[in-house]
Amino acid sequence: MNEANDMTPLGHKILEHWKRYRPTMARELEKGNHLQQAVFAAQELTANLLYELAVVQKMEYQPAWEIATREWAFLPDEQDQPQLWFDPATLDPHQHLPVISA
């Protein structure tokens, strides 16, 4: 599978966000040849969590979107939060989703 070819519009927004707000992280991932893989995983995890919250748990879409995108996609600015709770290079699109209830 070629993750770059499987990026959705959400994946492109994640990539743009990471390059703008977490440029050091994005450069390090790119240097290690992990950027596309990490963006693809963040895209898939975000979409899966959004589905879980909005469809399965019947949460309203906007709050579900905000929770799902905050988890892996639209990360805080490097200056505001230099360290993340996870290593983007090790994201797995099939990893377990966090437990969040509506």
SELUM-626827 format. One record per residue (C-alpha): residue number from 1; residue in three letters; chain; x, y, z. Coordinates in pm, 1 decimal. Example, Ala and Ser with C-alpha at 12.3 -4.5 7.8 and 13.67 -1.06 7.14 Angstrom:
<pts>
+-----+------+-----+----------+----------+----------+
| seq | type | mol |       xx |       yy |       zz |
+-----+------+-----+----------+----------+----------+
|   1 |  ALA |   A |   1230.0 |   -450.0 |    780.0 |
|   2 |  SER |   A |   1367.0 |   -106.0 |    714.0 |
+-----+------+-----+----------+----------+----------+
</pts>
This chain:
<pts>
+-----+------+-----+----------+----------+----------+
| seq | type | mol |       xx |       yy |       zz |
+-----+------+-----+----------+----------+----------+
|   1 |  MET |   A |      0.0 |      0.0 |      0.0 |
|   2 |  ASN |   A |    127.6 |    345.7 |    -86.8 |
|   3 |  GLU |   A |      6.4 |    578.2 |    189.3 |
|   4 |  ALA |   A |     77.3 |    892.6 |    -14.8 |
|   5 |  ASN |   A |   -169.8 |    776.7 |   -279.7 |
|   6 |  ASP |   A |   -428.0 |    681.7 |    -15.4 |
|   7 |  MET |   A |   -439.8 |   1021.3 |    153.1 |
|   8 |  THR |   A |   -786.7 |   1168.9 |    176.9 |
|   9 |  PRO |   A |   -863.2 |   1541.3 |    201.2 |
|  10 |  LEU |   A |   -832.6 |   1494.9 |    578.2 |
|  11 |  GLY |   A |   -483.4 |   1351.1 |    533.1 |
|  12 |  HIS |   A |   -380.0 |   1651.8 |    326.1 |
|  13 |  LYS |   A |   -515.6 |   1885.0 |    596.6 |
|  14 |  ILE |   A |   -323.1 |   1691.4 |    862.3 |
|  15 |  LEU |   A |     -1.8 |   1720.1 |    659.7 |
|  16 |  GLU |   A |    -55.4 |   2092.5 |    609.1 |
|  17 |  HIS |   A |   -131.2 |   2141.0 |    979.8 |
|  18 |  TRP |   A |    174.1 |   1946.5 |   1094.2 |
|  19 |  LYS |   A |    405.6 |   2138.4 |    859.4 |
|  20 |  ARG |   A |    266.5 |   2468.7 |    980.5 |
|  21 |  TYR |   A |    227.2 |   2407.1 |   1355.2 |
|  22 |  ARG |   A |    477.5 |   2127.4 |   1419.5 |
|  23 |  PRO |   A |    749.3 |   2196.5 |   1161.4 |
|  24 |  THR |   A |   1029.6 |   2039.0 |   1362.9 |
|  25 |  MET |   A |    829.8 |   1719.3 |   1408.5 |
|  26 |  ALA |   A |    736.1 |   1715.0 |   1039.0 |
|  27 |  ARG |   A |   1100.2 |   1764.6 |    932.3 |
|  28 |  GLU |   A |   1220.1 |   1488.2 |   1165.2 |
|  29 |  LEU |   A |    953.4 |   1250.8 |   1035.8 |
|  30 |  GLU |   A |   1042.9 |   1340.1 |    678.2 |
|  31 |  LYS |   A |   1414.4 |   1291.9 |    746.7 |
|  32 |  GLY |   A |   1339.5 |    944.7 |    884.8 |
|  33 |  ASN |   A |   1110.9 |    872.5 |    589.3 |
|  34 |  HIS |   A |    810.1 |    839.7 |    824.0 |
|  35 |  LEU |   A |    606.1 |   1151.0 |    740.6 |
|  36 |  GLN |   A |    365.6 |   1000.4 |    486.9 |
|  37 |  GLN |   A |    319.0 |    688.4 |    698.6 |
|  38 |  ALA |   A |    247.8 |    895.5 |   1012.1 |
|  39 |  VAL |   A |      1.6 |   1122.4 |    830.9 |
|  40 |  PHE |   A |   -177.6 |    821.1 |    683.4 |
|  41 |  ALA |   A |   -203.2 |    658.4 |   1026.9 |
|  42 |  ALA |   A |   -330.9 |    983.6 |   1183.4 |
|  43 |  GLN |   A |   -586.7 |   1014.3 |    903.9 |
|  44 |  GLU |   A |   -713.5 |    659.6 |    952.7 |
|  45 |  LEU |   A |   -721.1 |    678.5 |   1332.4 |
|  46 |  THR |   A |   -903.7 |   1011.0 |   1320.8 |
|  47 |  ALA |   A |  -1162.2 |    879.1 |   1075.6 |
|  48 |  ASN |   A |  -1212.3 |    562.6 |   1281.7 |
|  49 |  LEU |   A |  -1257.0 |    758.1 |   1604.2 |
|  50 |  LEU |   A |  -1497.0 |    998.3 |   1435.3 |
|  51 |  TYR |   A |  -1702.5 |    702.6 |   1311.3 |
|  52 |  GLU |   A |  -1700.3 |    544.3 |   1656.9 |
|  53 |  LEU |   A |  -1815.9 |    864.3 |   1826.7 |
|  54 |  ALA |   A |  -2066.7 |    994.1 |   1570.7 |
|  55 |  VAL |   A |  -2214.3 |    671.8 |   1434.2 |
|  56 |  VAL |   A |  -2168.0 |    405.1 |   1698.9 |
|  57 |  GLN |   A |  -2200.8 |    620.5 |   2011.7 |
|  58 |  LYS |   A |  -2444.7 |    867.3 |   1847.2 |
|  59 |  MET |   A |  -2251.4 |   1176.5 |   1958.8 |
|  60 |  GLU |   A |  -2336.9 |   1495.4 |   1772.7 |
|  61 |  TYR |   A |  -2104.1 |   1542.4 |   1478.0 |
|  62 |  GLN |   A |  -1929.5 |   1869.2 |   1577.0 |
|  63 |  PRO |   A |  -1820.0 |   1756.9 |   1925.5 |
|  64 |  ALA |   A |  -1717.3 |   1418.8 |   1778.7 |
|  65 |  TRP |   A |  -1512.8 |   1595.5 |   1510.5 |
|  66 |  GLU |   A |  -1339.1 |   1814.9 |   1767.7 |
|  67 |  ILE |   A |  -1247.1 |   1518.9 |   1987.4 |
|  68 |  ALA |   A |  -1133.1 |   1299.5 |   1697.7 |
|  69 |  THR |   A |   -920.4 |   1563.1 |   1526.6 |
|  70 |  ARG |   A |   -758.2 |   1678.5 |   1851.5 |
|  71 |  GLU |   A |   -634.7 |   1325.2 |   1928.2 |
|  72 |  TRP |   A |   -391.9 |   1270.6 |   1634.6 |
|  73 |  ALA |   A |   -467.0 |   1511.8 |   1350.2 |
|  74 |  PHE |   A |   -461.9 |   1877.3 |   1449.3 |
|  75 |  LEU |   A |   -190.3 |   1868.0 |   1710.4 |
|  76 |  PRO |   A |   -102.0 |   2163.5 |   1932.2 |
|  77 |  ASP |   A |    166.1 |   2409.1 |   1823.8 |
|  78 |  GLU |   A |    520.6 |   2297.5 |   1905.4 |
|  79 |  GLN |   A |    576.9 |   2612.8 |   2108.9 |
|  80 |  ASP |   A |    268.0 |   2549.8 |   2321.6 |
|  81 |  GLN |   A |    330.8 |   2177.4 |   2370.1 |
|  82 |  PRO |   A |    681.3 |   2068.1 |   2268.7 |
|  83 |  GLN |   A |    627.5 |   1701.4 |   2365.7 |
|  84 |  LEU |   A |    336.0 |   1490.4 |   2250.1 |
|  85 |  TRP |   A |    187.3 |   1197.8 |   2442.0 |
|  86 |  PHE |   A |    276.3 |    970.5 |   2147.6 |
|  87 |  ASP |   A |    549.3 |    927.4 |   1888.6 |
|  88 |  PRO |   A |    398.8 |   1004.1 |   1545.1 |
|  89 |  ALA |   A |    657.6 |    778.5 |   1378.0 |
|  90 |  THR |   A |    506.1 |    477.8 |   1555.6 |
|  91 |  LEU |   A |    139.0 |    546.8 |   1482.5 |
|  92 |  ASP |   A |    -40.4 |    239.8 |   1354.1 |
|  93 |  PRO |   A |   -367.9 |    288.1 |   1164.5 |
|  94 |  HIS |   A |   -494.9 |    -34.0 |   1326.6 |
|  95 |  GLN |   A |   -407.6 |     48.5 |   1686.4 |
|  96 |  HIS |   A |   -678.8 |     56.6 |   1950.1 |
|  97 |  LEU |   A |   -882.4 |    372.6 |   1977.2 |
|  98 |  PRO |   A |   -896.8 |    558.1 |   2306.5 |
|  99 |  VAL |   A |  -1204.0 |    498.3 |   2519.6 |
| 100 |  ILE |   A |  -1421.4 |    806.9 |   2487.6 |
| 101 |  SER |   A |  -1789.7 |    796.4 |   2567.3 |
| 102 |  ALA |   A |  -2054.9 |   1032.2 |   2441.1 |
+-----+------+-----+----------+----------+----------+
</pts>
